[in-house]
Amino acid sequence: MQITYVEMTVHGRSGTKQRSLPVGSVSGARFCSRDVDGMRKEMDEQLERDGRFTMATLTNPSIFHLGRYLLTQSPDFEVQGSMTGGEAEVVAIRDGQEILISVGSDQCDRELDPLFPDKPKQMCPHPLARTAWPYEEVRPHWDELRIFSHVVVGEHTVPLQDSKISELVDLEYLLNMNEVRSLADPMVLYCGCGSFLDSVDETVQRLELPPETALGVGDGFLVGLSDPVLDRTIRHEFRAVPLGDDLQYRQDFDRRSQEA
């Protein structure tokens, strides 16, 4: 089986070092609200309403698995669907007793997203920055870290996220989950997505951009993680390049059917 390596430049207070890690597993966390009980109530209501055919899960947070081959640190990568969208997430890399913190995007096929909980994520490469920090340096002020992102469409830049990660369960919560403890090291874990800005829909409408822009779909994307206490930031810009699919044909067919 092919082994995927990630190359990280680790910036610590004692200096900079290079790490090359043969990835043992790649996973993501979802439904990561710090209000665990409130999220559980909401999901139980959805399960009762929708039955087994639902996007809700029996646990929260819950862990999903990704193919190791999906990791990419390239600024450009190919995707099948033109409706590929991104969202910034903290990424934890565990190698034995060492944990590194970086940032990436839990890419997703937004067209398939309403149909399946996991498959849309498996459809897309998952970007990961090349810079990381030692977890021990940010652990004391974890809740002060900020996650941010924007999507570029043509000449327009639309801010999508900008918030403290304190709205999500902290990393210790995830690391103590049995599902995470059992993951093979070196482990790459996307740690959950915070809320998008309330201004996103208004900005998309005002600029007359395609509605899928509000889902992180565009010509380019930026994810970032900032540490205001130690005054440093990790940024990663990338572009998902569609190979082409039949989306436009299907949209034109639906439009003609409605006009008929």
Secondary structure by P-SEA (a helix, b strand, c coil): cbbbbbbbbcccccccbbbbbcccccccccccccaaaaaaaaaaaaaaaccccccccccccbbbbbbccccccccbbbbccccbbbbbbbbbbbcccbbbbbbbbbccccccccccccaaaaabbbbbbcccccccccccccccccccbbbbcccbbbbcccccccccccaaaaaaccccccccccbbbcccccccccaaaaaaaaacccccccccccccccccccccccccbbbbbbbbbbcccaaaaaaaaaaaaaac
